[in-house]
Amino acid sequence: MKSLIAAAAIGTAALALAGCSVEQTEEGEMPEVEASGGNLPEYDVDTADVDVDTGTTTEEVEVPTMDIDVEEPGEEANAQAEN
């Protein structure tokens, strides 16, 4: 199960990076021995342009209602669908 999750995560990351153009704009630098800080590399990322059709429609769906009658505690419920 863990390997399936790992494979899905790697596949998702690969798809996400496939639509990007990444260029390193500054070199990284390791901190001094006294760990006084450092400099992380900077990147310029150009992502892919995605156009999404925002045309939506509203649909009305008929949902059945339920009428449940319970006569006495401990008895089975009598359910009838109403349309």
N, C-alpha and C positions, 0 to 999 in steps of 0.2 A: 504494500500500500504506500509506504514511504517513497519507494522508487517511482511509483506512478505520479505522486505529487511532485517529486523532484523533476521528473521528465516534463510534466505540464508547466512547471515554473520556468524551466529552461526554454521550452518552446515558446512560451509567452514572451520572455525576454528577447528571444531571437526575432520574433515578429515585430516587437516594439522597436528594436534597433534597426530592422531592415528598412523602415520608413524614414530614417534620420540620416543626416550628414553631420558627422562630428569631427571637428578639427581642434587640436590642442593649440591654445594660443599663448601659453606660458609654461615653462618647464617647472617641475616640482623640485623642492629642495628639502633634504633631510634636516631635522633639527640638530643643534649642537649637542654634545655629550651631556651637558648639564640640563638638557631638555627645556631650553628657554623658548621654544616655539619652533616654527618652521614656516614653510610656504607651500600650500597645496597647489597643484597645477590648475590652470583655468582652461575651460573649454568653451568653444562657440558651437552651439547646436542649432542646426536648421532642420526643423521637422517638416514632414510632408504636408501639403495642403489637402484637406479633406472637405469636400462639399457634401452636405447632407440635405436631402430633400425634406423640407419641413412641412410638406403638404399632408395634413392629417384629416381624418374624417371621424365623425362621431356616429357610433352605431348603438341602437337600442336593442338590448337583449332581454327577452322575457325569462324571468327566474321564477320557478314554482315556489309556492308558499306551503308551509307544513302546519297542520292543525293536530296537536297532540293532546289527547285526553287521558288523564290518569284518574281512575275512580278511587282506589284505596292505596295506601302505601303498601309496597310489596307486590302489587299486581303488575303485570306487563302493561306497557304503554300501548295505546291503540293509535297508530299514526296513519293519517290519510293525506295524500297529496292533493292540493287544489290547483287547478290551472286557470 
